[in-house]
Amino acid sequence: MADLTGLPNLVAGDVLEPYDATLIIDYEVDTGQTIYKGDCVYLSADGKISRAVAAQDCIGIATKAGTAGQMVPVIVRGRVKATAGGVITRGKAVYGADASSRVLALADINEGGAATISWTRKLGLCEQSAGAAGDLISLIIAKG
């Protein structure tokens, strides 16, 4: 695991440079769920989040940990430190998640052929190239 952000004092789930454009929303952790700081999360019910452990339409990355019924802040727009689930090329889109709730490279869309992908799957853009699962990267959360 390599920290490619140049920010070794920060961990996955830490917000990078919280400018006015950063948006963090508190969500309730759904029944039976445990969320860890740095997890990719998705809306599993109205106003409730679950930890993504497979491909989901994730809304952001948890910036704190929590268990069922607790409120957890989620960065839904802005820059955050995240953990890669494999090789990701700088500037490419990412989605969540693998079985460890890490971001993965999102394949390009073939708009002229039969292969399509939901635009809601895109979580953001990778700012560094990740060479292996576990690498720490900065991610720009940018839905759509």
ROVEX-136172 format. One line per field, with one value per residue: residue number from 1; residue in three letters; y, x, z of N, C-alpha, C, O in turn. Coordinates in steps of 0.001 Angstrom, whole numbers, plus 524288, in hexadecimal, padded with zeros to 5 digits. Atoms other than C-alpha are relative to their C-alpha. Layout:
BEGIN
k	(NUM/...)
r	(ALA/...)
nv	(Y/...)
nu	(X/...)
nw	(Z/...)
cav	(Y/...)
cau	(X/...)
caw	(Z/...)
cv	(Y/...)
cu	(X/...)
cw	(Z/...)
ov	(Y/...)
ou	(X/...)
ow	(Z/...)
This chain:
BEGIN
k	(1/2/3/4/5/6/7/8/9/10/11/12/13/14/15/16/17/18/19/20/21/22/23/24/25/26/27/28/29/30/31/32/33/34/35/36/37/38/39/40/41/42/43/44/45/46/47/48/49/50/51/52/53/54/55/56/57/58/59/60/61/62/63/64/65/66/67/68/69/70/71/72/73/74/75/76/77/78/79/80/81/82/83/84/85/86/87/88/89/90/91/92/93/94/95/96/97/98/99/100/101/102/103/104/105/106/107/108/109/110/111/112/113/114/115/116/117/118/119/120/121/122/123/124/125/126/127/128/129/130/131/132/133/134/135/136/137/138/139/140/141/142/143/144)
r	(MET/ALA/ASP/LEU/THR/GLY/LEU/PRO/ASN/LEU/VAL/ALA/GLY/ASP/VAL/LEU/GLU/PRO/TYR/ASP/ALA/THR/LEU/ILE/ILE/ASP/TYR/GLU/VAL/ASP/THR/GLY/GLN/THR/ILE/TYR/LYS/GLY/ASP/CYS/VAL/TYR/LEU/SER/ALA/ASP/GLY/LYS/ILE/SER/ARG/ALA/VAL/ALA/ALA/GLN/ASP/CYS/ILE/GLY/ILE/ALA/THR/LYS/ALA/GLY/THR/ALA/GLY/GLN/MET/VAL/PRO/VAL/ILE/VAL/ARG/GLY/ARG/VAL/LYS/ALA/THR/ALA/GLY/GLY/VAL/ILE/THR/ARG/GLY/LYS/ALA/VAL/TYR/GLY/ALA/ASP/ALA/SER/SER/ARG/VAL/LEU/ALA/LEU/ALA/ASP/ILE/ASN/GLU/GLY/GLY/ALA/ALA/THR/ILE/SER/TRP/THR/ARG/LYS/LEU/GLY/LEU/CYS/GLU/GLN/SER/ALA/GLY/ALA/ALA/GLY/ASP/LEU/ILE/SER/LEU/ILE/ILE/ALA/LYS/GLY)
nv	(7FB67/7FB22/7FB2B/7FCF5/7FAB8/7FC45/7FE35/80495/7FEF7/800D7/8055F/8007A/7FD9E/7FA91/7FC2C/7FD08/7FA8F/7FF0F/7FAF7/7FF01/80386/8052B/8010C/8047B/800B3/80417/80404/80406/80538/8038F/8046F/8044C/7FE3B/7FD41/7FCE2/7FE7E/7FB57/8013A/80397/7FE44/800F9/7FF2E/7FF64/80510/7FEA9/7FA51/7FD7F/803C6/801EE/80504/800A7/802AA/8044E/801CE/7FB8E/7FD3A/7FA84/7FD66/7FA5E/7FD6B/802C2/7FEC0/7FD2C/801F9/8052F/8002B/804D5/7FF69/7FBF2/7FB56/7FC7C/80007/7FC31/8023E/7FC1F/80129/7FCB2/7FDD8/80360/8036A/80433/804E5/804B6/80298/805A0/80247/7FC36/7FBCC/7FC18/7FA80/7FD45/80375/8005D/80450/80148/80330/8011B/8058C/80272/7FD14/7FABA/7FCA2/7FE2D/80301/7FD4D/80092/800C9/7FC45/80178/80069/7FDB3/8019A/8058E/801EF/7FF90/7FB0B/7FFF9/7FBEA/7FB62/7FF8A/80341/7FCDF/7FD58/7FB82/80058/8012C/7FC0D/802B1/80560/80409/8048A/804E3/7FF9E/7FDFE/7FAEA/7FB7B/7FC1D/7FBDF/800D4/7FBAB/801FD/7FCEA/80354/7FE6A)
nu	(80353/7FD0C/80302/7FE89/8022D/7FC47/8023E/7FFBE/8028A/805A0/801AB/8047F/804AA/7FEEA/80134/7FB72/80102/805B0/801A8/805A2/802BC/8006D/80521/80022/80559/800A4/803E4/80099/7FE22/80474/80058/7FC59/7FB58/7FBA1/7FD2B/7FAC2/7FDF2/7FD8C/80346/803C2/8053E/8045F/80511/8029F/8056E/8007A/7FCF6/7FCA7/7FBA5/7FD82/7FAB1/7FFD7/7FC3E/80088/8014F/804BD/8004B/7FE3C/800D4/7FB6A/7FC62/800E4/7FBA5/7FFAF/8024D/804E8/80300/80599/802D1/7FCC9/7FF4A/7FAAC/7FF33/7FE43/7FE8B/802B8/7FD8B/7FB0F/7FB62/7FF87/7FC2C/802E2/7FCDF/800ED/800D2/7FCC1/7FD64/80353/7FCE2/800FB/803B9/8044B/80485/80022/80506/7FF83/7FB42/7FEAA/801D3/7FDCC/80228/7FC1A/8017A/7FE16/8001C/804E1/7FED1/80241/80516/8005F/80522/801D5/8013D/803EA/7FE1B/80132/7FF1F/8031F/7FD08/80040/7FBD9/7FB3F/7FF6E/7FC8B/7FB53/7FB2F/7FBF4/7FAF9/8005B/7FF40/7FD7A/801B8/8040B/7FE0A/7FD84/8031B/80026/803E0/8047E/803A9/80557/802C0/80415/80200)
nw	(80000/8005E/7FF87/80495/7FF86/7FDE2/7FB13/7FC9B/7FAF5/8009E/8010A/8037D/7FDD5/7FE9A/8040F/801AC/80152/7FFFC/80212/7FFE1/80391/7FD9B/7FDB8/7FC7E/7FE12/7FC14/8011D/7FBFF/8017F/80062/7FC69/800CD/802C5/7FD90/803D8/7FE4C/80289/80500/80310/803EF/7FDF4/80390/7FD74/7FFCB/7FEC4/7FFDE/7FBED/7FD47/8031B/7FEE5/801F6/80509/80039/80568/80350/7FE61/8018A/7FB37/7FFBB/7FDEA/7FC88/7FA7D/7FD9F/7FAA2/7FF55/7FD17/80029/8010A/7FD30/7FF49/80474/801FD/80428/804F8/803E4/804DD/80401/7FE34/8001D/7FB71/8005F/800A4/800D5/80502/7FFDB/8041B/80361/8020A/802B5/7FEB0/80356/8017E/7FC80/7FC45/7FDA3/7FB50/7FD11/7FFB8/7FB23/7FB9D/8006F/8026A/8052E/80472/80508/802EB/80588/803B2/80221/805AA/80124/80524/80009/7FC4E/7FAA0/7FD6E/7FA62/7FD8B/7FE66/7FA53/7FDCD/7FF75/7FAFE/80086/80334/7FD30/800F8/80092/801E0/7FC06/80259/7FD8D/7FBF4/7FB11/800B8/7FE6A/80431/7FF40/80365/8007D/80036/803EB/80244/8051F)
cav	(80000/80D27/81A90/821E3/82E55/83479/83626/82B5A/831F2/82F6A/8229C/81D8C/8254C/83207/83DBE/844AE/85375/855D6/86136/86750/85DE0/851EF/84BCF/842B4/83D47/8358A/828CA/81E95/8115A/8070C/7FB9D/7F10D/7F95D/7FDEC/808C5/80B34/817FE/817BB/80E39/81036/8117E/810ED/81473/807B7/80E29/81C00/823E9/817B4/812AB/80584/80197/7FDFD/7F0A1/7EE84/7F745/80145/80EC9/814DF/822B1/82562/82193/820E9/82AC0/8244E/816E4/8131E/80805/805E6/811A9/81B01/826B7/82644/831A7/82E29/8365F/836E2/8419B/84596/83F81/8341B/82A3E/81CBC/80EC8/8088F/7FACE/7F887/7FF52/80C7E/81619/82465/82C6F/820B5/81EE5/8163C/80F6F/80830/7FE00/7F158/7E7F3/7F0C6/7FD1F/802BB/80A78/803CD/8086D/80ABD/80577/80EBF/80EAB/80A0B/81349/80E0D/7FFC8/7F76A/7F8E5/8035B/80732/80F19/81CFD/81BD7/811CF/81C3C/820FF/82A19/82BD7/826C5/83100/82734/81A5C/80F03/8038B/7F9A4/7F6E7/7FE3B/80A0D/816E5/8210B/82DFF/82D6F/83838/83466/83917/8320E/83247)
cau	(80000/80569/8008B/800B9/7FA4B/80657/7FE47/802FA/7FCE6/7EF37/7E7A6/7DD30/7D0D2/7D7BB/7D2E7/7DD6B/7DD27/7CF12/7CB37/7BDBE/7BA69/7BC25/7AF51/7AE45/7A0F6/79D85/7964C/79100/797B6/78DD3/78987/793DB/79E85/7ABD9/7B272/7C116/7C7EA/7CC14/7C168/7B9EE/7AB98/79E9E/79091/78A53/77DA3/7784D/78250/78A09/79723/79DD9/7ABE4/7AE42/7B4D0/7B166/7AE69/7A452/79FA9/7A7BD/7A503/7B1F3/7BC2C/7B9E8/7C22D/7BF98/7BB9D/7AE4B/7A4EC/79667/78E45/799CB/79BE6/7A818/7AD4B/7AF4B/7B6F1/7AE63/7B5F9/7C42B/7D18E/7D3E1/7DE79/7DA01/7DEFA/7E04A/7DB5B/7E4DB/7EC01/7E5FC/7EB7A/7EC7F/7E130/7D850/7CADD/7C8DC/7BD62/7BAF4/7BD8C/7C4CE/7C284/7CAE0/7C334/7CE6D/7CD38/7CF31/7D209/7C595/7C674/7C434/7B6AE/7B480/7A987/7A8E3/7A73A/79EE0/7A793/7A274/7A4BF/79C66/7A165/79D3E/7A822/7B2D5/7B789/7C269/7CFCE/7DD0F/7E7CF/7F321/7F5B1/7F400/7FD05/7F6AA/7EB78/7ED61/7F413/7EF56/7EB4D/7E44D/7D709/7CE55/7C060/7B8BE/7AC07/7A730)
caw	(80000/7FC04/7FFDF/7F2FE/7F806/7FE00/80A5E/81384/81F67/819F3/818DE/80F9D/811D1/8153B/80D7F/805A1/80529/8095F/800BB/7FFBE/7F4B4/7FD84/80187/80D3E/8112F/81D70/81AE8/82438/823CD/81FA5/82833/829E0/823CC/82863/820C3/821CF/81EE6/81098/80C31/7FF9E/80358/7FC32/7FF85/80403/8088F/80915/810AF/81478/80FF2/80F25/80CD7/7FEA5/7FD7E/7EF2A/7E390/7E815/7E447/7EF28/7F3A3/7FA4F/80456/81303/81A74/827AB/82C9D/831E9/834AE/83256/8363C/8375F/82E8A/82600/81DD9/80F84/805D1/7F9B2/7F292/7F3FB/7F5FB/7FF2D/801F8/7FDAD/7FCA5/7EF3E/7ED06/7E1CA/7D6C8/7D339/7C957/7CD3C/7C7DD/7C5EB/7CBD6/7D7AF/7DE22/7EAD2/7EEB6/7F053/7FBB1/80466/800C4/7F8A3/7EBF4/7DEDB/7D108/7C943/7BB6D/7B018/7AA25/79C4D/79860/78A80/78E1C/796D9/7A2D5/7ABF0/7B9F1/7C33F/7C517/7D33E/7D53F/7D39F/7E0E0/7DCAC/7D697/7DAFE/7DCAD/7DD76/7D6AF/7E01B/7DD58/7E663/7EFA2/7FC59/7F659/7FC1E/7F212/7F1A2/7EB76/7E64D/7E9AF/7DDDD/7DB04/7CCFB)
cv	(804D2/80499/803A4/805AE/80419/80246/7FB7F/800C1/7FF33/7FA48/80004/80212/80593/80383/80321/8057F/80144/80592/80084/7FC2A/7FA7A/7FF6B/7FAF0/7FFCB/7FB92/7FC58/7FC2A/7FACC/7FC3A/7FB7A/7FBBF/80185/80263/802B3/80168/804E2/7FE59/7FC3A/802E1/7FEA4/8012F/8009E/7FAC9/8008B/805F9/80237/7FC75/7FDEE/7FA9F/8000A/7FCFE/7FBD6/7FD1E/804D7/8023E/80571/8033E/805E2/802E3/7FC6F/801D1/802BD/7FEBB/7FA9C/80064/7FAC1/80155/8041B/804F0/80339/8000C/8041B/7FD5F/80479/7FE58/8037F/80258/7FBFD/7FD0A/7FBFF/7FAD9/7FB7A/7FD6D/7FA2C/7FD1D/80452/803F2/80404/8057D/8027B/7FCC1/7FFFA/7FB34/7FF23/7FCD5/7FB57/7FA48/7FDE7/802B8/805B8/803F5/80182/7FCD0/8034E/7FEDB/7FFB1/80436/7FDDC/7FFE3/801EF/7FE48/7FA59/7FE9A/800AE/8056B/7FF75/80480/80482/800A2/7FCBC/80330/802EA/804D8/7FEE5/7FF4F/8041F/7FDBA/7FA94/7FC46/7FB32/7FAD5/8010D/801C4/8052A/80452/80442/80473/7FF66/804F3/7FD96/803B2/7FC89/8023C/80138)
cu	(8037D/7FC4C/801E2/7FE3E/803FE/7FE2C/7FFE8/7FD6A/7FA17/7FEEA/7FB67/7FB2E/800E1/7FEFA/804E9/7FE52/7FA2F/7FE80/7FA1B/7FCEF/7FF66/7FA9D/80040/7FA8D/7FFF9/7FB95/7FFD3/801EF/7FB67/80078/803E7/8051F/8040F/802F7/80546/801AC/802E6/7FCED/7FCF8/7FA9D/7FBE3/7FB00/7FD21/7FA40/7FFC6/802F7/803B4/80430/801BE/80562/7FFCA/8043E/7FF8D/7FE93/7FAB1/80010/8014B/7FF23/804C9/8033C/7FEFD/804D0/80093/7FD78/7FADC/7FD57/7FA39/7FD83/8031F/80041/805CC/80073/80263/8016F/7FD94/801E5/804F0/8045A/80083/80451/7FD04/803CC/7FE63/7FF54/80331/80294/7FC00/803A2/7FE3B/7FC4A/7FB4F/7FBB0/80070/7FA6C/8010B/7FC65/80152/7FE33/8020B/7FE60/803F3/7FE3C/802B1/7FFBC/7FAD9/80151/7FD61/7FAF3/80041/7FA97/7FDCF/7FE46/7FBFB/801B0/7FEC1/80129/7FCD4/8037A/7FFDF/8043C/804F8/7FFFC/8035F/80495/804CD/80418/80580/7FF04/80120/8023F/7FE19/7FBA2/8028C/802CF/7FC41/8008E/7FC63/7FBF0/7FCB4/7FA94/7FCF6/7FC09/7FE58/80423)
cw	(80000/800AA/7FBB5/80049/80199/8052F/803EC/80552/7FFCA/7FECC/7FC3E/802C8/801D1/7FB51/7FEDB/7FE84/7FFC1/7FE6E/80051/7FC9D/80230/80279/80323/80265/80400/7FE65/80488/7FDDB/80063/803E7/7FE89/7FD68/803A2/7FBA2/80263/7FD10/7FB14/7FCA2/7FBCA/80226/7FBDB/8032F/7FFC6/80173/80013/804A7/802F6/7FC51/801CE/7FD95/7FAE2/8001E/7FAC7/7FCD4/80191/7FD99/804D8/7FFAC/80208/80364/80596/8023B/805CD/80017/802F8/7FF69/7FF4C/80386/800F5/7FB05/7FE90/7FBB3/7FB2E/7FC58/7FAD2/7FB85/8025E/7FFB2/8051C/7FF07/7FFFA/7FF22/7FAE3/800C6/7FBED/7FCEB/7FDF6/7FD86/80180/7FC04/7FE60/8041E/8037E/801E6/804EC/7FF8B/7FF52/8054A/804E7/7FFEB/7FDED/7FA84/7FBC6/7FB11/7FD3A/7FA37/7FCA7/7FDC4/7FA11/7FE72/7FABF/7FFC3/80413/805B1/80236/805CD/80241/801A5/805E5/802A4/800F8/8052F/7FF7E/7FC76/8036C/7FEA1/7FF98/7FDC3/80480/7FD53/80217/803E3/8050F/7FF86/801AB/7FBE4/80192/7FBB4/7FFE9/7FF85/7FC71/7FD56/7FABF/7FC1E)
ov	(80556/80485/805D4/808AE/808C2/8061F/7F997/7FCEE/7FF65/7F77A/8041E/800B7/80854/8024C/804C0/80631/80215/80907/7FCD9/7FB19/7F75B/80303/7F6C8/803AA/7F785/7FE13/7FB5D/7F961/7FC06/7FA4E/7FA53/7FE20/804AE/80039/802E7/805AF/7FACB/7FB3A/80755/7FA5E/8044C/7FF0A/7F904/7FCD8/8088C/80116/7FE0B/7FD4B/7F908/802FF/7F8CE/7FD09/7F8B4/80905/7FF7D/8073A/80572/8083B/8079E/7F7A7/8067E/80105/800AA/7F917/80436/7F7B5/805E5/80402/80901/80135/8007E/8042A/7FA3A/80802/7FA2A/802AF/80493/7F7D5/7FF32/7FA7E/7FA06/7FC4A/7FC6E/7F7CF/7F854/808CD/8027B/8058D/806A4/801D3/7FECE/80139/7F741/80288/7FB38/7FC08/7F73F/800B0/801F4/808E7/8087B/7FEC2/7FAD9/80704/7FA5F/8033A/80627/7F91F/8037D/7FEE8/7FEAE/7F8C7/801F9/800E0/80966/7FB23/80892/803AB/80337/7FD6E/801F3/805CE/808CE/7FB52/801A1/80556/8005D/7F855/7FCAC/7F96E/7F6BE/80576/7FFF1/807C5/80404/805AE/803F0/7FE2F/80758/7FB3A/8084F/7FA15/806FA/80298)
ou	(80704/7F7E3/80626/7FF28/80323/80058/7FBB4/7FC4C/7F77F/80250/7F920/7FA1E/7FD22/8007F/807B1/7FAD9/7F812/7FE02/7F761/7F85F/7FC70/7F8A6/80174/7F8AB/8026D/7F750/803B6/800CE/7F8B2/804B4/80465/80840/802C2/8047F/80590/8002C/80622/7FE6F/7FB4F/7F9D4/7FCBF/7FAC5/7FB9E/7F73C/803D4/801B0/805F4/80353/800EC/80678/7FD70/808C9/8015F/7FDB7/7F6C0/80416/7FDD5/7FF68/8053E/802C4/7FE8C/8093A/80428/7FACC/7F9E3/7FE95/7F8B3/7FE24/800DD/7FF6D/80930/7FD41/80601/7FE4B/7FEC5/8007D/804CD/803BE/7FFBA/80557/7F986/8085E/7F9C6/801DA/802E6/802C7/7F7DF/80788/7F991/7FCF3/7F79E/7FC95/802C5/7F70E/80579/7F7FD/7FE56/7FB9D/7FFEF/800AB/803F6/7FB17/80705/7FCB1/7F921/803C9/7F92A/7FA2A/8024B/7F6DB/7F91A/7FBBA/7F958/7FE66/8003F/801CC/7FC49/80778/80349/80538/807EF/7FC56/80249/80475/80534/804E4/80908/7FAD2/8052E/8003B/7FF0B/7FAD2/806C4/803BC/7F78E/804E3/7F93E/7FD26/7FBC7/7F94F/7FC52/7FD3C/7FE21/802EF)
ow	(8033A/7FEC1/7FC0B/7FCA4/800C9/80715/80546/80803/803D5/7FCDF/7FB2D/80745/8030B/7F6EC/8026E/7FB43/7FB83/801BB/801D1/7FDB2/8000A/804FD/8010B/8048A/8032B/7FD06/8073F/7F966/8045B/805DC/7F9F8/7FC10/807A7/7F7CE/806F3/7F891/7FB37/7F82E/7FC85/80436/7F84C/807B8/7FB91/800DF/7FFD9/80926/806E6/7F7A1/80644/7F9F3/7FAA1/80126/7FA31/7FF0B/8018F/7FBA9/8075A/7FB7B/8014A/80337/8069D/80166/8085E/7FC64/805B8/7FBE6/7FF4F/8084B/8022F/7F6BC/801F1/7F81A/7FB94/7FB7B/7F8C3/7F6FE/806A0/7FD5A/80956/7FA94/8032C/7FDE4/7F9F6/8041E/7FB8A/7FEA9/7FBFC/7FFE1/801A8/7F74C/7FC14/808AC/8020D/80169/805DE/7FDBD/7FD17/8083D/80928/802B3/7FF91/7F821/7FC83/7FAC0/7FD01/7F815/7FDEB/7FD7F/7F79E/7FE5F/7F9D6/7FBFF/80643/80931/7FFF7/807D0/7FFC1/80430/80816/8074C/8048B/80664/801FE/7F93F/8079E/7FA0C/7FDAC/7FE73/8070E/7F955/7FFBE/8059F/80677/80375/800B2/7FA5B/8052C/7F736/803FA/7FB86/7FDA1/7F961/7F9FF/7F7AB)
